């Protein structure tokens, strides 16, 4: 199948035109990255964004993989000498992997089956006679195949073997498999039961000890939870439709008469379904629903990670950072405006005899290093340490005290990256540094941590790890290139995610910078070892040089477009610097004058936006957040309290909110708004500041129920809403995109 045919299919599926598909695929095949294509090749793609470009990439990869499998199957059948024009047509028309595999099944090399043994006994002619279903006495026909030599002992033995062959024919019939597959998609239920003797060990899966619901209505997070119970050998899972309906479908297709031969075919239909089809189609359904659940869970993780990566930076400030603790004290560091470690020590603010000494040290360091903000990790002793710092009356009011989410800081502090950066410091110092830097610039610090360790996922250990890593890496790459990177100060880890670079070039850039001093212009980047023209083209627009020779080097204007800006300045008889700083000059520009075959209004508008605000940070301005002073632990909570909080995680069933008690509370999706919410991500985002009402507190189980509704009605944590599809009356999280996808499949096959 030609690539042009692929482009037509992709264009139709994604509701774009073929020229856009052709352009994107061509750029991708040349090695262009998604951020580069969406930012600097708008004329070629029709201004497609990163999501659209990624969708084209995923579709072309899927279709190419399908075509590769198709060609393998064609070669395999041809090698067997069984390839016919009809088969070629069927294989060329197949549009899914399952359709291809159904056609290939009769020709696929098999292990020795019951049908194989029956054929060895010479029973295939009898099977064909039965399958034709003509009028006969099947006993008399079967007697003809009784043979001591071939170990066919009786007529019943012959009929049994013939049915094995017929059952295999039925199982390998592509139309029949498609019907059963569609039945599974329409009406299969998923059932889970606790394994004998595992009740106590599997307490956390108690809701699923005797669970049954329609497969199409099972949300992704519950499917992953049930599958985890199975993998931990607590639960057994079965996916199946009505057996009677399944067998009736086969009977209606294969039984042509009402005679003794037809009776044998009916028995073969029953055997084909129960012995072969049911298990293999159930396996397909497991794989299909797992893939959809993975896709949804990975997308939830990706959405949360994006919000966290693009969280507001405090900016270049002198920061005193504290990694709190009770028994071992609090590790304190001071960082300069560039994030360089200046000083570190340990304080003991929670020991009565050391309070005065600790206060004096904090005040002295704030004065000595001109501290502009104090960052405090939100882990153990975080709120208590915050209260202590805020109680220092002499602390200048201009110094903001800010709680920082320290998820993953311990991972960084023990990593090779941290050891390389602070070889002579212990992990507690590194952890405090990470907390401070995370306040200054979350993106620059979080790229040093494995995204899976940041704590904004849902069942991340249960999903396909390759797909998870691929998606999260794409999110990090997207965020880094959206913000841009200062090439003279960026870490190797941050540079790694710049379009076109990767680990080797990132290291080479840092090494070159250390040996030769800061880059003076973007052109100097070409001097970096192994920096080719292609890599430079992909990366240059995302790399910034704040005080470079060319003022455009601090902007997102790509060097390939510098000539356009230079012509604008020449036409206005001004310098590029004046064009960037004086609005009156920019007002005089007529963009149409600079349109060429390669450069259109999309690029020209981007250039004008950059000239207006060179290198602007797309992230929101930082807002100082403060927890309620009256609340420090679960025991302080009372139903009805209205409290400020920060969203720490968004899942399919709601959002988790930090209200400052060392235990996040859950705002169930039904409590996110006064109106119906199908997707929590449409209402809340990670790092969003919200006001919540406490609706229930279970201190023993460490569960807190919260609401964001205006008129709150207290609802127990342990009794969420019920679902009419749920036959066992278990708690039912809300519908989501995963359920919609399955429902769409269900509607398709009605």
Secondary structure, 3 states (H helix, E strand, C coil): CCHHHHHHHHHHHHCCCHHHHHHHHHHHHCCCCHHHHHHHCHHHHCCCCHHHHHHHHHHHHHHHHHHHHHHHHHHHHHHCCCCCHHHHHHHHHCCCHHHHHHHHHHHCCCCCCHHHHHHHCCCHHHHHHHHHCCCCCHHHHHHCCCECCCCECCHHHHHHHHHHHHHHHHHCCHHHHHHHHHHHHHHCEEEEEECCCCCCCCHHHHHHCEEEEEHHHCCHHHHHHHHHHHHCCCEEEEEECCHHHHHHHHHHHHCCCCCHHHHHHHHHHHHHHHHHHHHHHHHHHHHHHHHHHHHHHHHHHHHHHHHHHCCCCCCCCCEEEEECCCCCCEEEEEECCCCCEEEEEEECCCCHHHHHHHHHHHHHHHHHCCCCEEEEECCCCHHHHHHHHHCCCCCCCCCEEEEECCCCHHHHHCCHHHHHHCCCCCHHHHHHHHHHHHHHCHHHHHCCCCHHHCCCCCCCCCCCHHHHHHHHHHHHHHHHHHHCEECCCCCHHHHHCCCCCCHHHHHHHHHHHHHHCCCCCHHHHHHCCCCCHHHHHHHHHHEECCCCCCHHHHCCCCHHHHHHHHHHHHHCCCCHHHHHHCHHHHHCCCHHHHCCCCCCHHHHHHHHHHHHCCCCCCCCCCCCCCCCCCCCCHHHCCCCCEEEEEEEEEECCEEEEECCCCCCEEEEHHHCCCCCCCCHHHCCCCCCEEEEEEEEEECCCCEEEEECCCCCCCCCCCCCCECCCECCCCECCCCCHHHHHHHHHHHHCC
